[in-house]
Amino acid sequence: MKQIRRIKGTQDILPGQVRQWTGLEESVRTIMEIYNYEELRTPVFEFTELFARGIGQLTDIVSKEMYTFLDRGKKQLTLKPEMTAPIIRSYLENKLYALSPVNKIFYLAPLFRQENPQAGRLRQFHQFGAELLGSAEPHADVEIIALTMHIFQSFGLKDVRLTLNSVGDPVCRESYRTILKDYIRTRLNEYCEDCQRRFEENPMRILDCKNASCSALNQQAPKIADHLCEDCRSHFTEVRRQLDLLEIGYELNPFLVRGLDYYTRTVFEILSDRLGAQNAICGGGRYDLLAEELGGTPTPAVGFAAGIERILIALEAAEIEIGDTPRLDVFLVCLGDQAREQSLLWLQRIRQAGFKADGDFLGRSVKAQFREANRQNARFVLVLGEDELTRKEFSVKLMDQGQQITIPFAQVIDSLKNYNN
């Protein structure tokens, strides 16, 4: 019978790798708590309309990449491909705005896009991110950026770069679209098929194209920064001033527009050159119109999302270890049937006292059990055999010191606690 294998574009995160994930997640949670963000969890699937309206019908995500299906009630559902639209849906549906004028939310979540799998880009992938809902102030943009940079610093990633732009608002963007289309129209046949398809409906998305020839053509395109309205220009100036105040370095990228339709004003990406050409590990910006687009009251908002798989690749390339090295507190070596039966009782007592403990499940020799204790990097090896049962005491090897002592059964928990301190 043919062996069943995992689905293309997915991965198994093996026990030895999980500690890196949990180490990263713990760092994220720690920094989020410092900045007073609270976690929100949404369902794995949502109504397809949420993403069609929120992200935009013509985005690659909606038009090409979503996992969409009909349930038994003939409702069209989609495995969530991103988190911002579900966060706003939950914010509106649960009336979080009634609890506080400003909501600071973070998440860690699996997401799903049917794109061509490559290093750091899978069909089931994972992101963490944050959303600051309720403030239109430039200060909110700066806090999100500062939070993001703080998280990357906590990982030990020092060689990341912040790139920044403003995509304006519907007022100034409309006039810019006309100017941009005039530029592109004269050379439209030189652009890729996707860009030609975007030309009428969403020409700004052409600036986001990763095709090398399209990117080269875009270098001469008009810059939106030169066509911002006074309000958007003032907002962006203040964002940069406050970043300078915090001594957060950045590079201006006049062609950074991000791939989702809901962005307004500030957009940013964090790049790592350790990832090659596809070097973005984090992106975000302001999206003041999304809540209204999803049927709610206008709500200014700004946020970011970061790809966990891509960050782990960058950490590996930088030779940065994240997460604690696993270590066993106690390994219980037993010899003989009676000792083996008693070992179950003692393992349970030791574990209930809060120690990470394990024993032998294969009936191996004492020598083989000691090898297993070494493999699991145990701090203490407790030996239980007929002699120990008769004397009612453990033979204990302190693995770090290379010493061997005896401890009475009645004192073993307290002794382990004292050595642990």
N, C-alpha and C positions, 0 to 999 in steps of 0.2 A: 504494500500500500504506500502511495506517495506521501512523503512527509509534508505537512502543511507549514508554510513559512510566513513570515510577517509581510504585511502589505507594503508595496513600494512606496517610499517616501516617509516611512515610519521607522522608529528605532526602539530597541529595548534598552532601557537604562539599567545597566547591570549593577549588582550590589556594590562592587568596588567603585563605580562611578557615582552612585547616588549620594555619597558623602560630599562630593563636589557640589552637587545640586543643592543639597540641604544647607551646606555652608554658604552658598551664594544667597539662598532664600533667607537664611537667618540674618545675613548682613543687610539685605533689603529691608526686612521687617524692623531691624534695629534703627536704621536711618529714618524710615518712614515714621516710626514712633517718636523719634527726636523732633521731627518736623510737625508732629501732631496730625498725621494722616491715619485714617481708620480703614480697615479692609472691608471690601464689599465683594460678594460672590454672586454671579449670575448663572442662569442655566447654560448648559453646553449648546443647546439649540434654541433658536428664536424664530419668529415669523420672518419669512424671506423679505417681506416688505420693509422691515426695520432697516436692513442693510441697503436695499435698493433706494430707499428714500434718504437714508442717512449718509451713506458713502458716495452714492451717485451711480446711475445706471450705466454710464459710459466708462467708469473706471475698470481697470483690468480685473480687479477683485470681483466685481459684480458680473461683468460680462464674460469672464473666462474661468475664474478660479474657485467659485463657491461650490461647496457640497450641498446641493439642494435636492429635496425629496418630498413626496407626498405621503402624509401619514394615512392611517386607515380612515380618518374622517375627511380625506381629500383636501386637507389643509397643506399649504406649501410651507415647508420648514427648511431652515438652513443651519448647518453646524457653524458656529460663530467664527468668522474669519478675522475679526478684530474686536477690541473691547470697548471702544469709546461709545459707539451707538448703544450697546446694551447697558452701559453705565448710565447714560442719559435716560434711556427708557425706564430703568429702575428708579432713578432720581425723580422722574416725573410721576410714575405710577405709585410710588410709595410716599410721595409728597415730602421728600427730605428737605425741601426748601422751607417747609413750615416749622421744622425743628431748629433751623439755623439759617441766617442769611448767606453764610458761606459754608460750603461743604468741602472737606478735604478727604479724598478717597484714594485708596490704592488697591491694587489687585495683583495676583499671580495666577496665570490661567493657561490651559492648553487651547490652541486655536488651530484652524483647519483651512488650508488652501490647496487646491489641486494645481500646483505649479510644477515645473520641471525640477526634480530633486537635485541638489548639489550641496557642497559643503556649507553647513550652517543654514540651509534653506530646505526644510522638509515639508511634507504635506500635513503632518501633525507636528506643530512646533509650539514653543512656550514663550510667553512674554510676562514681564512685570511692568507696571506703569502706575501713574498717578494722575488724578484729575482735580483741579481746583475750580469749583463751581460757584458762581455768584459774584465774582469781582471782575470788573472791566479795567481795573487799574494796571498800568505797566508793572507795578510792584508784584502783581500775581504772576506775570510772565517770568520775571526775574527769579521769584522764589522757586518756580518749577525748574528753571534751568539750574539754579544753585543746588536744589535737591538732587537733580540728576547727576551733576558733576560730583557732589559729595558721595553719592553711592559708588560711582566709578573709582573715586579715591579710596573708598573703603575696601574695594577689591584689590587695590594695589596697582591698578592700571594707570600709569602716569603719562603715557604717550598717546592720549586721545585728544582729538581736536574738535572744538565746537564751531560749527558753521551756522550762519544766521542770515535771515532775510525777512522782508515784509511782503506779503502778497496783497496788501490793501484790503478794501472792503467792497461790497457790490457797487458802490458809487464810483470810486476811482478805477475799479477793475473793468467796468464796462467800457470806458473810453480806452483803457489799455488794450483790451481784447481787439478792438478795431485797429489800433496801430500795429499790434502784433500780427494780425491776420494780413494786413497790407504787406508786411515784410515777408511772411511765409508764402503768400500766394504766388509771388514771382518765381519761387524755387520749389514749389510744392512737390513736383515730380521727383525731386532729389531726396525727399524724405521717405521713410519706410511706410509700409502699408498701414500699420497701426496709427502713425501720425497723420497720414492722409485721411483716415477715418475720423480722427479726432478734430480735424480742422474746422468743420462747421459748428459742431456742438460744444467743444471744449478745447480751444486752441492752447490754453495755458498748460494743459497736460502734455503738450508736445515738448515743453521745456524739461519735463521730467523723464523723457525717453532716454534709456540707457544704451541705445544703439550708437556705436562710435561715430558713424557718418552724420546722424542726426545731431549728436552733441556738438560736432564740429560746426555744422550749419548754425546752431543756436548761439555760438559764441559772438556772432555779429548781430543778434536779434536785439530789439529795443529792450531796455531794462525797466522792470516795473518800478524800481526805486526812483526812477526819474519821472514817474507819472502818478505818484501817490497824492491823494488829497491832503489838505492841511492837517486834518485830524489824524490821519494815518501816519503822516510824516512826523508829527509831534509825538505820537505814541511810540514810534520806533526810535526816535531820538532819545526819549526818556528811558526806554529799555536799555539802550546802549550806555547811556550815562550811568545807570545804576549797576550794570555789569562792570563798568570801569571802576565804580566805587567799591565793589566787592573784589576787585582785582581778578575777575574771571575773564581770561583771554578768549577771543573769538576771531573768526575770519568771516568777512562778508562774502556771501555767494549770491550774486544778483539773479542767478538762474535756479535757485532752490525754491521749488513750489510745493514739494511733497505730493504724494500720489492720491490723495483723497480730496473730494470736492468740498468737504465741510470747513476747511481752514480759512481763517481771516487774519489779517495783520501778521503778527509774529509767527514765523516758522523756523525750526532749527533741526539740525542733525548733529550727532556725535559720531565721529569717524575714527577708525583704527586702521592704520596702514598695515597691520599684521594680517589683514583679511584679504589682501589683494585688491582687484578692481572694484568688487562689490564690498565696499569698506564701511558701510553704515551699520552701526550696532545699536543705534537709538535715534528716534525722531519724535518730533512733537510740534506743538504750536497752539495758537489760539483758534477757537471755533465758536464764535458768539452766536451763530445762526442755527446751530444744530437742534437745540431744544425746540425752537419754533418750527423747524422743518419736520420734527417728529410729533407735532400736535400740541406742544406745551407752550407755556408763556416764554417770552424771550429771556434767555439766561446766559450772561457772559461766562465763558469757560476757557480754560487752558490746561494742557496736559502733555504727557509723553508716554511712549511705549518703547521698551527695550527687548531685544531678542536674546533669550537665555542661551540657546545653542551657539549663537555667534559670539557671545561674550565668553563662553567657555573655550571656544577655539582661540580667541585672542589671549586668554589667560594661559592656555597651554603654550602658545607661541612665545609668550613672555616668560615662560617657565615659572609661573606663579601658582603655587598650591593654595587651594582654598578649601576650608573644611578641616575638621580635626581628623588626625590619623586614628583609625579605630583601634581601641585597646580593650582587652578583657581584664576585669578586676581579678576574677577567681576562676581557675580551672580545677575541677575536682577529679583527681585520679583515684580510681577504685580497683580493688583486687579481690576477687571472690564473689560468689553469689550473694552472700549476706551483705557484704559491703555495697554491692551494686544496688540492692534494694534500699539500703539506708541512704545511699547517695542521692536518690530522688527526693527524700525528705529533706536532706541538708541543702541541696540545691535550691529547693523552694524556700526554705528559711532564709538563706543568704540573699536570694533575689528579693524577697519581701522586705529585707532590711535595706534595699536600695542599691545593691551591688550588681554589676554586670557579670553574670556567672554562667559557666557552661561545663559540660562533662562529656564522657565517652558514650556513644550510642552504637558502637560496633563490636564491643567485647574485645578490644585490642589489648596487647601487652602493655605493661607499665611503661616500657621504653617508648612504645609507639604513642601512648597517651602523653608522655612528656614532650615528644616531638610536636604533637598537636597543640599543646600548651604554648610551646615556643612559636609555632606558626601564628597563633592568635595573639601573640605578644602579651600573655597574661602577666600580671604583676605578682600574683600569689598562686602557688600550686598547693592545694590541700590533698594530702594522700590519706586514703581510708582503706585499710585492709583488716585482716583478722586481729593483728597485734593492736592496731589503733582502736578497734571495737572493744577489745578486752580492757585496754587502759583508759578507754573513754577520752581519748585525746587525738587530735590530728597531728600528723607530721606535716609541717608547713615549710615550703621552700620560698624564700624571698628572692624572686628572680632577678631583681635589679642589683641586689647586694651579693647574690650568690651564697647566701647563708641559709641554714636549715635549723628550725626550732620546732618545739612542740607546744601546742595550745590545747588546754582542756576544752571538751565540747561546750561546757557551760560558759566559757569565756570567749569563744571564737568570734562571735558577732562584735562584741565590744573591742576585741583586739584588732579586728579588721578596720573598725572605725578609727581607732587610734592611729594605726599605721597609715590610714587614708588621709588623716590630717597632717 
